[in-house]
Amino acid sequence: MGKPKNLTEDNTGYDTNPTYSVNGNLAYLSMKTDGYEADKNDIKVISDGVTYNLTGDWDETVLSYMWANDGKSIYFTAAKDGTIQLFEVNFPGFSGKKSTVTQITKGDWDINVIVGQSGDHLVLTRVNMNRAAELYTFHTKTKAWKQITDVNKSIYNTVGKSRTERRFVTTSDNKQMLVWVVYPPDFDPNKKYPALLYCQGGPQSALTQFYSYRWNLHLMASQGYIVVAPNRRGMPGHGVEWNHQISKDWGGQNIRDYLSAIDDVSKEPFVDKTRLGAVGASYGGYSVFYLAGVHEKRFKTFIAHDGSFNLYSMYGSTEEMFFVNYDFGGPYWDKKNDKTYTDFNPIHHVAKWDTPIYIIQGGKDYRIPDTQGMEAFNAAQLRGIKSKFLYLPDENHWVMKPQNSLVWQREFFKWLKETL
């Protein structure tokens, strides 16, 4: 039996998803930084013992990829300007020419899966905030789309469609930030609506035209809310620097980005500034806990799901040590991390909590252990703040069971109706 050989021994970061082309070249995804799960993800190819980085000079990060049938190029998906699009990069090999990245789709949708290729046609799955995944073909030369499946058509015919709008907001440091604004299906600009600031998790997850069975922005809007979803600092799709900025700065510029977004949209005459809420999970849950202490009366209600509340105990109890060692900078006893554990720690702002808060927590969440939610709920109770705690003992960092999902949705909107 042969011995395995480490082909990427010199790289300390993650090397994943290896696949061979028809002519025997090996492609894989590669990150260079040890322990950094959201590092720039590049496509590399090993050919005749030489390694080529096909996307090294490209200022974005790759999500998934597939070799073209002829082995001369690679199709891949990546976040771009609040969507997930399809790209192609050629593999010039030993020709001496540089590889070139080309964006080959454009539209307000997400391309989630490259299923396969037949001639000039690619089979893809495509979603948007109003529609779950369906299969399409895409002609790589004519750019023509053809929908293959429409399994939910009968249901969609009975459901109103929310309008999503791109909005560009000037941040506190004079950057232009994309904000998705989602309107109720029967939106009337002459009426006033409550608004929800949606805080994305990750913290380095893209906020795109995604479709979720839990954090569904279309469903939120359909209940009569304007949904404000900012592509704040930390998200891919706006360049590597924008994506990387949030690490070790959890309570910094990105929190100001949230406030810039909600303040800008709140200027619209159809938004009721006295009825604003903030909701989110994971890093979005942390964002809610943090905003609760610094929002200066902007919000009337909060919902936090599986969020980090006490960064000291989070560091001491999470099973994702590589994550907190990179994003927090390391342990709380290291003085260079003081800002993370003091200024950016929600527990140090609880004295300013004064707004109703609903906290949801999974009992099998080992990434953000359940004591985080319990500590936050106890703090709210001891502060005398209207608060509620939903504990899902058989769920992890997500809600995976259909019955629990129904409970989650029912309680989510019940809380908003009570407090907003």
Helices and strands as residue ranges (DSSP letters): E 15-20, E 26-30, E 42-47, E 50-53, E 64-67, E 73-80, E 83-90, G 93-95, E 101-103, E 110-118, E 121-128, E 131-139, E 145-147, H 153-156, E 163-170, E 176-183, E 193-199, H 217-222, E 226-230, H 240-244, H 253-265, E 271-281, H 283-294, E 301-305, H 311-317, H 321-327, G 335-337, H 338-341, G 346-352, E 357-362, H 370-382, E 387-392, H 402-419
